[in-house]
Amino acid sequence: MTLSTFTYKPDWEKAQARWEAFWDLEPTDRPCLLVTAPRTDGEEITLPPLADDEHRWMNPEYVLAVTLRYLETHYLGGETPPAARYFMAATTMGCGEHLVFHEGGIALRPTMTSLDQPLGWHPGPDDPWRPRVAAVCNRLMEAGAGRFIVPLPGQFEHLDLLNMLRGEELMLDLLTEPELCEARLQELRPLSYENDLYLRGLL
């Protein structure tokens, strides 16, 4: 793999080589370390005005500013990747109008009053959230070239997603109807797989 250098991690070549040896099960001179510490010599980054909590997670310029402010105010020691801050935009995909945005993240309102009902989760090419997620990812990729890494956007894990779609009643469903729970999970998996391929294509 070609070694890269990044503005926010000038010694990344050494760090990347150590990570590659670690993942190849080869001996390294020391353990891989994730070390961060505040620093005060970086550029001051002012966050854009925040309209609402949806803006916090879905506005490309705001998400980028959060990443830049973090990278400018933190020393990345050891093998700490110079990565964009985790962005939750991709968890919106397939969720339609059932989302709740708040300061700490993005939640999904239950859509199923029983396991027999449709899932209420519809990712895919017609998903209105898909282009908005792409806009966030593309902005980070554009700004991050040579400066920082953009991690793969994450989705809800299958059981977590089913739990959000069904609500707290899923805990009882798992006990009383495990086969039906597994059947619903089987429905989620191919949809999630296609969604994951799309997200990987953005990078």
Buried (B, 14 or more C-beta within 10 A) or exposed (E): EEEEEBEBBEEBEEBBBBBEBBEEEEEBEEEBEEEEEEEEEBEEBEEEEEEEBBBBBBBBEBBBBBBBBBBBBBEBBBBBBBBBBEBBBBBBBBBBEBBEBEEEEBEBBBBBEEBEEEBBBBBEEEBEBBEBBBBBBBBBBEBBEEBBBBBEBBBBEBEEBBBBBBBEBBEEBBEEBEEBBEEBBEBBEEBBEEBBEBBEEBE
